[in-house]
Amino acid sequence: MSRHGFFVTGTKAVFVANDAGGCRRFEAEEQTIPARMQMPIRTHQHETIYFVAEGTFEFMVAGATGYVTAGKFVRVLADVPHSYRNADNRPGRLLSRTIPRGSAPEPAQLLIEVSAA
């Protein structure tokens, strides 16, 4: 297992797992996001599950926004526009896991558990 790190807009991400052969059908990574840093809106061809390990993040998924605190998950389906920002005044930590399209049952709806700002 390789733990190659990279930086995106001031964040540090470390791959903690990817599938054999490196074709990246799935991957897991740990991201440290500086205080108040926002990631650009984007879409992926795979599903992504985010786990907030430390801090509070504001997620935007398909135009809906909400605050997600440590210990909570967010699932983003393939091809859905999404973004997030660290809403704290200190670095936050996210764990994420990608899932190839169609490998998990489709939910009836996307739910984000939100907390008061």
Contacts in CASP RR format, 6 or more apart in sequence:
PFRMAT RR
TARGET T0000
AUTHOR 0000-0000-0000
METHOD contacts of the structure
MODEL  1
MSRHGFFVTGTKAVFVANDAGGCRRFEAEEQTIPARMQMPIRTHQHETIY
FVAEGTFEFMVAGATGYVTAGKFVRVLADVPHSYRNADNRPGRLLSRTIP
RGSAPEPAQLLIEVSAA
1 16 0 8 1.000
1 17 0 8 1.000
2 15 0 8 1.000
2 18 0 8 1.000
3 14 0 8 1.000
3 15 0 8 1.000
3 16 0 8 1.000
4 14 0 8 1.000
4 15 0 8 1.000
5 12 0 8 1.000
5 13 0 8 1.000
5 14 0 8 1.000
5 15 0 8 1.000
6 12 0 8 1.000
6 13 0 8 1.000
7 13 0 8 1.000
8 39 0 8 1.000
9 37 0 8 1.000
9 39 0 8 1.000
9 40 0 8 1.000
10 34 0 8 1.000
10 37 0 8 1.000
11 31 0 8 1.000
11 32 0 8 1.000
11 33 0 8 1.000
11 34 0 8 1.000
11 37 0 8 1.000
11 39 0 8 1.000
12 31 0 8 1.000
12 32 0 8 1.000
13 29 0 8 1.000
13 30 0 8 1.000
13 31 0 8 1.000
13 32 0 8 1.000
14 29 0 8 1.000
14 30 0 8 1.000
14 31 0 8 1.000
15 27 0 8 1.000
15 28 0 8 1.000
15 29 0 8 1.000
16 28 0 8 1.000
16 29 0 8 1.000
16 30 0 8 1.000
17 26 0 8 1.000
17 27 0 8 1.000
17 28 0 8 1.000
18 24 0 8 1.000
18 26 0 8 1.000
18 27 0 8 1.000
18 28 0 8 1.000
19 25 0 8 1.000
19 26 0 8 1.000
19 27 0 8 1.000
24 98 0 8 1.000
25 100 0 8 1.000
26 46 0 8 1.000
26 97 0 8 1.000
26 98 0 8 1.000
26 99 0 8 1.000
26 100 0 8 1.000
27 97 0 8 1.000
27 98 0 8 1.000
28 95 0 8 1.000
28 96 0 8 1.000
28 97 0 8 1.000
28 98 0 8 1.000
29 95 0 8 1.000
29 96 0 8 1.000
30 53 0 8 1.000
30 93 0 8 1.000
30 94 0 8 1.000
30 95 0 8 1.000
31 93 0 8 1.000
31 94 0 8 1.000
31 95 0 8 1.000
31 96 0 8 1.000
32 91 0 8 1.000
32 92 0 8 1.000
32 93 0 8 1.000
33 39 0 8 1.000
33 57 0 8 1.000
33 85 0 8 1.000
33 86 0 8 1.000
33 91 0 8 1.000
33 92 0 8 1.000
33 93 0 8 1.000
33 94 0 8 1.000
34 86 0 8 1.000
34 91 0 8 1.000
35 86 0 8 1.000
35 88 0 8 1.000
35 89 0 8 1.000
35 90 0 8 1.000
35 91 0 8 1.000
35 92 0 8 1.000
36 85 0 8 1.000
36 86 0 8 1.000
36 87 0 8 1.000
36 88 0 8 1.000
36 89 0 8 1.000
37 85 0 8 1.000
37 86 0 8 1.000
38 83 0 8 1.000
38 84 0 8 1.000
38 85 0 8 1.000
38 86 0 8 1.000
39 83 0 8 1.000
39 84 0 8 1.000
39 85 0 8 1.000
40 83 0 8 1.000
41 60 0 8 1.000
41 81 0 8 1.000
41 82 0 8 1.000
41 83 0 8 1.000
42 81 0 8 1.000
42 82 0 8 1.000
42 83 0 8 1.000
43 78 0 8 1.000
43 79 0 8 1.000
43 80 0 8 1.000
43 81 0 8 1.000
43 82 0 8 1.000
44 76 0 8 1.000
44 78 0 8 1.000
44 79 0 8 1.000
44 98 0 8 1.000
45 78 0 8 1.000
45 79 0 8 1.000
45 101 0 8 1.000
46 78 0 8 1.000
46 98 0 8 1.000
46 99 0 8 1.000
46 100 0 8 1.000
46 101 0 8 1.000
47 75 0 8 1.000
47 76 0 8 1.000
47 77 0 8 1.000
47 78 0 8 1.000
47 98 0 8 1.000
47 99 0 8 1.000
47 100 0 8 1.000
47 101 0 8 1.000
47 102 0 8 1.000
47 104 0 8 1.000
48 75 0 8 1.000
48 76 0 8 1.000
48 82 0 8 1.000
48 96 0 8 1.000
48 97 0 8 1.000
48 98 0 8 1.000
48 99 0 8 1.000
49 73 0 8 1.000
49 74 0 8 1.000
49 75 0 8 1.000
49 76 0 8 1.000
49 96 0 8 1.000
49 97 0 8 1.000
49 99 0 8 1.000
50 57 0 8 1.000
50 59 0 8 1.000
50 68 0 8 1.000
50 73 0 8 1.000
50 74 0 8 1.000
50 75 0 8 1.000
50 76 0 8 1.000
50 84 0 8 1.000
50 94 0 8 1.000
50 95 0 8 1.000
50 96 0 8 1.000
51 71 0 8 1.000
51 72 0 8 1.000
51 73 0 8 1.000
51 94 0 8 1.000
51 95 0 8 1.000
51 96 0 8 1.000
51 97 0 8 1.000
52 68 0 8 1.000
52 69 0 8 1.000
52 70 0 8 1.000
52 71 0 8 1.000
52 72 0 8 1.000
52 73 0 8 1.000
52 74 0 8 1.000
52 93 0 8 1.000
52 94 0 8 1.000
53 70 0 8 1.000
53 71 0 8 1.000
53 92 0 8 1.000
53 93 0 8 1.000
53 94 0 8 1.000
53 95 0 8 1.000
54 70 0 8 1.000
54 91 0 8 1.000
54 92 0 8 1.000
54 93 0 8 1.000
55 69 0 8 1.000
55 70 0 8 1.000
55 86 0 8 1.000
55 87 0 8 1.000
55 88 0 8 1.000
55 90 0 8 1.000
55 92 0 8 1.000
55 93 0 8 1.000
56 67 0 8 1.000
56 68 0 8 1.000
56 69 0 8 1.000
56 70 0 8 1.000
56 86 0 8 1.000
56 87 0 8 1.000
56 88 0 8 1.000
56 115 0 8 1.000
57 67 0 8 1.000
57 68 0 8 1.000
57 84 0 8 1.000
57 85 0 8 1.000
57 86 0 8 1.000
57 87 0 8 1.000
57 92 0 8 1.000
57 94 0 8 1.000
58 65 0 8 1.000
58 66 0 8 1.000
58 67 0 8 1.000
58 68 0 8 1.000
58 84 0 8 1.000
58 85 0 8 1.000
58 87 0 8 1.000
59 65 0 8 1.000
59 66 0 8 1.000
59 67 0 8 1.000
59 68 0 8 1.000
59 74 0 8 1.000
59 82 0 8 1.000
59 83 0 8 1.000
59 84 0 8 1.000
59 112 0 8 1.000
60 66 0 8 1.000
60 81 0 8 1.000
60 82 0 8 1.000
60 83 0 8 1.000
60 84 0 8 1.000
61 74 0 8 1.000
61 76 0 8 1.000
61 80 0 8 1.000
61 81 0 8 1.000
61 82 0 8 1.000
61 110 0 8 1.000
61 112 0 8 1.000
62 80 0 8 1.000
62 81 0 8 1.000
62 82 0 8 1.000
62 110 0 8 1.000
63 81 0 8 1.000
64 112 0 8 1.000
66 112 0 8 1.000
66 114 0 8 1.000
67 87 0 8 1.000
67 114 0 8 1.000
67 115 0 8 1.000
67 116 0 8 1.000
67 117 0 8 1.000
68 74 0 8 1.000
68 112 0 8 1.000
68 113 0 8 1.000
68 114 0 8 1.000
68 115 0 8 1.000
69 115 0 8 1.000
72 113 0 8 1.000
74 84 0 8 1.000
74 112 0 8 1.000
75 107 0 8 1.000
75 110 0 8 1.000
76 82 0 8 1.000
76 110 0 8 1.000
77 106 0 8 1.000
77 107 0 8 1.000
77 110 0 8 1.000
78 101 0 8 1.000
78 102 0 8 1.000
80 110 0 8 1.000
84 94 0 8 1.000
86 92 0 8 1.000
87 117 0 8 1.000
END
